[in-house]
Amino acid sequence: EDEMFRNRFLTTLGAIRSIRAIKGKKIAIAGGVAEGFVNLQYDKEKLENRFEVAIEEVDIDELIDSVLDMEDEEVKELETEIKNGASCFDADTERFTKSCKLIAAVKKQFEKNDYAGMAIACWTRFQERLDIFPCMAYGYLCDHGYPIACEGDLPGLISIIMLSAATRNKAALMDMVQVDLEFNGVVWWHCGIGLPSYADEKG
Protein backbone atom coordinates (compact mmCIF):
# COMPACT_ATOMS: atom_id res chain seq x y z
CA GLU A 1 0.00 0.00 0.00
CA ASP A 2 3.02 2.31 0.05
CA GLU A 3 2.25 5.25 -2.25
CA MET A 4 5.77 5.56 -3.63
CA PHE A 5 5.83 1.86 -4.46
CA ARG A 6 2.36 1.90 -6.01
CA ASN A 7 3.14 4.88 -8.27
CA ARG A 8 6.37 3.32 -9.52
CA PHE A 9 4.85 -0.12 -9.88
CA LEU A 10 1.83 1.15 -11.85
CA THR A 11 4.14 3.20 -14.10
CA THR A 12 6.18 0.07 -14.79
CA LEU A 13 3.05 -1.91 -15.61
CA GLY A 14 1.94 0.84 -18.01
CA ALA A 15 5.33 0.75 -19.72
CA ILE A 16 5.13 -3.04 -20.12
CA ARG A 17 1.61 -2.79 -21.56
CA SER A 18 2.76 -0.12 -24.04
CA ILE A 19 5.64 -2.30 -25.27
CA ARG A 20 3.38 -5.33 -25.64
CA ALA A 21 0.84 -3.23 -27.58
CA ILE A 22 3.33 -2.43 -30.37
CA LYS A 23 5.99 -5.17 -30.34
CA GLY A 24 5.52 -7.69 -33.15
CA LYS A 25 2.44 -5.89 -34.47
CA LYS A 26 1.51 -4.77 -37.98
CA ILE A 27 0.72 -1.12 -38.70
CA ALA A 28 -0.12 0.58 -41.98
CA ILE A 29 0.30 3.90 -43.74
CA ALA A 30 -2.17 4.94 -46.44
CA GLY A 31 -1.32 7.73 -48.84
CA GLY A 32 2.12 8.39 -47.39
CA VAL A 33 2.88 11.51 -45.38
CA ALA A 34 0.42 14.30 -46.19
CA GLU A 35 1.64 16.95 -48.60
CA GLY A 36 3.66 19.67 -46.90
CA PHE A 37 4.19 17.83 -43.60
CA VAL A 38 7.92 17.35 -44.06
CA ASN A 39 8.52 17.11 -40.31
CA LEU A 40 6.61 13.80 -40.26
CA GLN A 41 9.06 11.99 -42.57
CA TYR A 42 10.54 8.86 -41.02
CA ASP A 43 13.05 6.10 -41.71
CA LYS A 44 10.96 2.94 -42.22
CA GLU A 45 13.77 0.50 -41.40
CA LYS A 46 14.80 2.35 -38.24
CA LEU A 47 11.20 2.58 -37.03
CA GLU A 48 10.57 -1.12 -37.67
CA ASN A 49 13.76 -2.10 -35.83
CA ARG A 50 13.27 0.30 -32.92
CA PHE A 51 9.69 -0.79 -32.15
CA GLU A 52 9.78 -4.29 -33.68
CA VAL A 53 6.79 -3.55 -35.90
CA ALA A 54 5.98 -4.33 -39.51
CA ILE A 55 4.93 -1.32 -41.59
CA GLU A 56 2.71 -1.93 -44.63
CA GLU A 57 1.75 0.58 -47.30
CA VAL A 58 -1.88 0.86 -48.35
CA ASP A 59 -3.04 2.49 -51.57
CA ILE A 60 -5.24 5.39 -50.46
CA ASP A 61 -7.10 5.41 -53.78
CA GLU A 62 -8.09 1.78 -53.25
CA LEU A 63 -9.41 2.76 -49.82
CA ILE A 64 -11.39 5.61 -51.40
CA ASP A 65 -12.66 3.27 -54.12
CA SER A 66 -14.11 0.99 -51.45
CA VAL A 67 -15.95 4.00 -49.99
CA LEU A 68 -17.35 4.95 -53.39
CA ASP A 69 -18.42 1.36 -54.09
CA MET A 70 -20.32 1.04 -50.80
CA GLU A 71 -24.10 1.26 -50.74
CA ASP A 72 -25.79 3.79 -48.43
CA GLU A 73 -27.76 0.97 -46.76
CA GLU A 74 -24.52 -0.58 -45.49
CA VAL A 75 -23.97 2.30 -43.06
CA LYS A 76 -27.54 3.15 -42.00
CA GLU A 77 -27.10 1.53 -38.59
CA LEU A 78 -23.81 3.36 -38.02
CA GLU A 79 -25.38 6.68 -39.04
CA THR A 80 -28.18 6.18 -36.52
CA GLU A 81 -25.70 5.29 -33.76
CA ILE A 82 -23.61 8.42 -34.36
CA LYS A 83 -26.64 10.73 -34.65
CA ASN A 84 -28.15 9.34 -31.45
CA GLY A 85 -24.87 9.87 -29.63
CA ALA A 86 -24.59 13.53 -30.63
CA SER A 87 -25.90 16.44 -28.57
CA CYS A 88 -26.99 18.05 -31.85
CA PHE A 89 -26.72 17.17 -35.52
CA ASP A 90 -26.53 19.62 -38.40
CA ALA A 91 -23.98 17.96 -40.68
CA ASP A 92 -24.30 17.85 -44.45
CA THR A 93 -26.03 14.49 -44.93
CA GLU A 94 -24.15 13.47 -48.09
CA ARG A 95 -20.75 14.12 -46.52
CA PHE A 96 -21.86 12.48 -43.28
CA THR A 97 -22.79 9.30 -45.16
CA LYS A 98 -19.41 9.30 -46.94
CA SER A 99 -17.68 9.68 -43.57
CA CYS A 100 -19.62 6.70 -42.21
CA LYS A 101 -18.61 4.69 -45.26
CA LEU A 102 -15.00 5.64 -44.60
CA ILE A 103 -15.35 4.31 -41.04
CA ALA A 104 -16.69 1.02 -42.40
CA ALA A 105 -13.96 0.78 -45.05
CA VAL A 106 -11.15 1.41 -42.56
CA LYS A 107 -12.58 -1.11 -40.10
CA LYS A 108 -12.51 -3.70 -42.88
CA GLN A 109 -8.82 -2.91 -43.48
CA PHE A 110 -8.08 -3.47 -39.79
CA GLU A 111 -9.97 -6.73 -39.61
CA LYS A 112 -8.74 -8.13 -42.93
CA ASN A 113 -5.06 -7.37 -42.24
CA ASP A 114 -4.93 -7.54 -38.44
CA TYR A 115 -3.53 -4.02 -38.13
CA ALA A 116 -2.75 -2.54 -34.72
CA GLY A 117 -3.23 0.94 -36.22
CA MET A 118 -3.23 3.00 -39.41
CA ALA A 119 -1.69 6.36 -40.33
CA ILE A 120 -3.77 7.87 -43.12
CA ALA A 121 -2.97 11.03 -45.09
CA CYS A 122 -5.80 13.53 -44.65
CA TRP A 123 -5.33 15.32 -47.92
CA THR A 124 -5.49 15.95 -50.71
CA ARG A 125 -7.14 12.76 -51.97
CA PHE A 126 -10.15 12.80 -49.61
CA GLN A 127 -11.04 16.31 -50.70
CA GLU A 128 -10.41 15.64 -54.38
CA ARG A 129 -12.34 12.39 -54.59
CA LEU A 130 -14.84 12.42 -51.71
CA ASP A 131 -15.24 16.12 -50.86
CA ILE A 132 -14.82 15.37 -47.15
CA PHE A 133 -12.40 15.91 -44.30
CA PRO A 134 -12.01 12.59 -42.47
CA CYS A 135 -11.79 14.03 -38.92
CA MET A 136 -15.14 12.72 -37.67
CA ALA A 137 -14.37 9.26 -39.03
CA TYR A 138 -10.92 9.21 -37.42
CA GLY A 139 -12.29 10.35 -34.06
CA TYR A 140 -14.95 7.65 -34.10
CA LEU A 141 -12.44 4.98 -35.06
CA CYS A 142 -9.95 5.97 -32.33
CA ASP A 143 -12.76 5.92 -29.79
CA HIS A 144 -13.79 2.40 -30.82
CA GLY A 145 -10.40 0.71 -30.64
CA TYR A 146 -9.09 1.42 -34.14
CA PRO A 147 -6.09 3.74 -33.67
CA ILE A 148 -5.79 6.26 -36.51
CA ALA A 149 -3.20 9.00 -36.98
CA CYS A 150 -3.96 11.73 -39.47
CA GLU A 151 -1.60 13.28 -42.03
CA GLY A 152 0.27 9.98 -42.40
CA ASP A 153 1.95 10.56 -39.03
CA LEU A 154 3.40 7.11 -38.41
CA PRO A 155 5.46 8.00 -35.30
CA GLY A 156 2.30 9.70 -33.97
CA LEU A 157 0.39 6.46 -34.59
CA ILE A 158 2.92 4.50 -32.56
CA SER A 159 2.47 7.03 -29.73
CA ILE A 160 -1.31 6.60 -29.82
CA ILE A 161 -1.08 2.80 -29.63
CA MET A 162 1.45 2.86 -26.79
CA LEU A 163 -0.33 5.58 -24.79
CA SER A 164 -3.69 3.83 -25.09
CA ALA A 165 -2.13 0.65 -23.71
CA ALA A 166 -0.20 2.42 -20.94
CA THR A 167 -3.19 4.41 -19.66
CA ARG A 168 -6.01 2.05 -20.66
CA ASN A 169 -7.76 5.06 -22.19
CA LYS A 170 -8.40 5.92 -25.81
CA ALA A 171 -5.82 8.29 -27.31
CA ALA A 172 -6.01 10.70 -30.23
CA LEU A 173 -3.43 12.72 -32.10
CA MET A 174 -3.71 16.38 -31.05
CA ASP A 175 -1.49 19.44 -30.68
CA MET A 176 -1.44 21.74 -27.65
CA VAL A 177 -2.24 25.12 -29.20
CA GLN A 178 -3.24 27.35 -26.28
CA VAL A 179 -3.19 27.58 -22.50
CA ASP A 180 -6.16 29.53 -21.10
CA LEU A 181 -5.23 30.63 -17.58
CA GLU A 182 -8.61 32.27 -16.85
CA PHE A 183 -10.47 29.12 -17.82
CA ASN A 184 -7.77 27.00 -16.19
CA GLY A 185 -7.60 24.78 -19.24
CA VAL A 186 -5.58 23.74 -22.24
CA VAL A 187 -6.80 23.78 -25.84
CA TRP A 188 -5.92 20.63 -27.77
CA TRP A 189 -6.65 20.75 -31.49
CA HIS A 190 -5.73 18.89 -34.63
CA CYS A 191 -7.94 19.78 -37.60
CA GLY A 192 -11.23 18.43 -36.28
CA ILE A 193 -10.52 15.21 -34.43
CA GLY A 194 -12.40 14.71 -31.20
CA LEU A 195 -13.28 11.50 -29.41
CA PRO A 196 -16.90 11.14 -28.30
CA SER A 197 -15.71 9.64 -25.00
CA TYR A 198 -13.85 12.90 -24.24
CA ALA A 199 -17.10 14.88 -24.22
CA ASP A 200 -19.11 15.70 -21.10
CA GLU A 201 -22.87 15.12 -20.71
CA LYS A 202 -23.54 18.22 -22.85
CA GLY A 203 -21.48 16.82 -25.69
Salt bridges, closest charged atoms under 4 A:
GLU48 OE2 - LYS44 NZ 3.23
GLU56 OE2 - LYS26 NZ 3.76
ASP61 OD1 - ARG125 NH2 2.88
ASP61 OD1 - ARG129 NH1 3.01
ASP65 OD1 - ARG129 NH2 2.65
ASP72 OD1 - LYS101 NZ 2.67
GLU74 OE1 - LYS108 NZ 3.93
GLU79 OE1 - LYS76 NZ 3.71
GLU81 OE2 - HIS144 NE2 3.60
GLU94 OE2 - LYS98 NZ 3.74
GLU128 OE1 - ARG125 NH1 2.49
ASP131 OD2 - ARG95 NH2 2.83
GLU151 OE1 - HIS190 NE2 3.17
ASP175 OD2 - HIS190 ND1 2.95
